[in-house]
Amino acid sequence: MQRTRAQSVEAPRDRTLLASRLRTIHPLKWANAFLIGHLVALMFGLAGLLIAIPNPELWADSAMGARAYDFGMTYAGSLHIIFGAAAMFAWGVAAIGMRKTAIFFGAAVSISLGSELLGTSFGEPFGNYAYTSFLGYKILDHVPFSIPLSWFYVGFATYMIGHVLAARLGVKPLWIYAVAIGGWLLTVWDLVLDPAMAHESLPVRFWVWYETGPYFGMPTQNFIGWTLTALVFMTVARLLWNSDPPTDGARLAIWFPLAIYAANIVFASALSASVDLWVPILLAMVFGLIPAALVLTRRSAPAAPAPAHDR
């Protein structure tokens, strides 16, 4: 009886101690852990789409393989998005603070969800399309819950990359150029993502288009809608911030959002390659990944004035 009482007292203490230790972990450590989860989930998804689904003979006779397949079909579509959103949120808390991160999250999720609900209901602003069931529970039976999260985490990454690049270029007003560059980089990601994710040759289609267009079957309106949605939520977030975050890439650990952006470009490129879409890959590299990578370059120090010579 005494042992039972002692255990009942120790259990809350252990939980309190664990909670205290978790609170002392720096947000960047959480971000790194979520980033690893994001990368693993992306690789797991690629393995499923490109290997497991087309080749069931590789796993059909294995109980563990069958369980992994069932897990992937149920959760893999949204798992990498959840990890990506968690990673960028934790990074944001560490780099620019909870307030700015929460504001960007709220603006990105609410505005993108509104755009997606309009798109799947009325065909505006993206065109006439519908989501399949592979990206998780659908909000109002139209938009998977993971879609607004993907707008947040990749949009947050591209905005912060654009912010630091604009500062390096010395352009003013800084925030307008940050929004423009961030929206550009986000739309370039879709140039390689959208044609692959909806391609009829992919083993699993994540959304279906009910109209065609000149860009590998995608309507031009889709990319206009992407750009407008990105510009709106980035602008709203920045106005609500009421100030610019730091511009020092090293202080911000700007490699982190670049890693998120690069991982998602590579993921989409691998899917595009699997269905022989090579031009979107080239466009994503030339107009997206390579310019974004410039954020890692250091601003050169101003040249010292030449010493005066006696005449």
Steps between C-alpha positions, in 0.01 A plus 500: 500500500782740590683407178187578298467841668867572440467409133191720465696795646809436287308477170387868496849603608653306210257658254574845639874438474464377142290803404756729662785339308309524171440872557874557545583354159588780258248539216776456241565151637133420452524646151796278414317193628191585296719568196643150526148362524401706195789368292436141605129536419583645157730206423240255631240656274728485197584137570131417520401687184794396284580152633242340729178578311629413150673182627271320750696178455780657706293514818182293452646191669627690804273579794720797593499618141121480485471701823742761366297520179174544688656767720636683197171495314320636806745759636794563265320759292462738794784388730781692331279812496432477873871462576585785261250734665625407848861552391440846355286606796770396748767670289289815486466511879877469533586747223238778512288423807165345583291807412623542142496125437145459629381797292653356183351159579154646552512714186639225277267225619179704502553681169627194312214291636255764380658501154498120482135479608410753232705310246351159571147642520487761224818459294649831614779607532686186387268330254271200511651219707431267793713324760511124540505328839876446531588821685290443809168614644323759284376826649136551393550189285711702255851586619732259685608644836864462392472740206485827701791367708705454184424858394624611843826315525626544144360854486671592827827355370482691172400827669796487737736408216359793303539727804871425536563517124326837480717627785813377322391686186441816703160568341235713669238466632637174623173328582347554155796334331495222760135429416572512125798264521321270745192478279718434196691216666178344628342503154815353345463206740154440356641503146664167575255369762161539335562322167644197682252467787204500260664304218298206375809277492574547872388192700302726736346829389463758774264728311317487169457778246170537316651740248824509307749770416824575317741415782520120495124483531481768771291813437692827515238623745636256758833677525338843507287377790807363676684829467206711616431276800866509604526877459185559704587289804863614502391864482238457773751328728763769447253783562386334822863459607542876466877459478762306309680204658881495513682479168815323617484158335743345747306630800176371350648160409369568150638167384198344667223643278728445201531132597119476521460665160772289339359175641156576359641602161696173485195299606285655226784465249531129574127456436525702179794289384302183564239613244757647255429866572847648463426860410326574834809367679725733302273796571491421873878481517577809291227730631452359848770298671808672358380856576383390846843348572654847462367566848800307633752733338654762722472866426841627404646760731529851353839573355731701722575850367830535322769663712566866423828575331711808567535724201 
